[in-house]
Amino acid sequence: MRTPFDDGASRQLLLALQWDDEPTLENFEPGANGLALEALHKLLTATEGGALYLWGPTASGKSHLLRACCGEVQRGQRWALYLTPHSPPSHWPSLDSLAHVGPGALLAVDDVQSCAAWQQDVLFGLFNAARQFNVAFVAAGDAAPAQLDLRADIRTRLAWGLALALEPLDDAAKQRVLQRMAASRGFELRDDLSRYILTHHARDMTSLLDLVSRLDAYAMQHARATSIPLLKAMLAHADSATLSTTRS
């Protein structure tokens, strides 16, 4: 059994080092989305650019894949930019700048369904410039291009390339992700515990990964192995703390 650290800062540092949550194509659990993963690999290795649009519900892996692609391109010492509707105006590149980014560059735009009017104006120009200068373009949204509440010319351009739907992970795939995370942290997430988590708690991957991270820290703090009883104790403690805060 692992022993707890006396120094809380050291423990937190070790936890950060034990689980590298940087999204990569390698740590993406494809589930039923193998075709999308294959299409992204082809896009990143193409020399003439290209366009790809991914769509699906929340927690289907869209942001993971876009960020992973940008990371892979940047590790190859090439230009890549990840944009969202929350990116400030200063982060959106000028159209002329795409002429100078060099071969193998990538522009990724996430959550296109939420783009404001001015962002749609820029997005329209960026898509055309990317195509002109052979910059790979990948975008993601919550619906198929024709169903997006965007300008018609943008919907049309998103449909020019390959458009693929992403499916959320099934329970078996989620279990593999959680167990891989646990292994990277140095402990075993037994099947009974992972099934219990999937059955009794929020099912989106962000919440599930956060829960396992909290359980790991709680187990280390109390020098106990992870288990269903320990998870229940942690959640009861958290509920009690929340209730005390609310009453105060």
Buried (B, 14 or more C-beta within 10 A) or exposed (E): EEEBBEEEEEBEEBBEEBBEEEBBBEBBBBBBBEEBBEBBEEBBEEEEBBBBBBBBEEBBBBBBBBBBBBBBBBEEEBBBBBBBBEBEEEEBBEBEEBEEBEEBBBBBBBBBBBBEEEBBEBBBBBBBBBBEBBBBBBBBBBBBBEEBEBBEEBBEBBBEBBBBBBBBBEEEBBBBBBBBBBEBBEBEBBEEBBEBBBEEEEBBBEEBBEBBBBBBBBBBEEEBEBBBEBBEBBBEEEEEEEEEEEEE
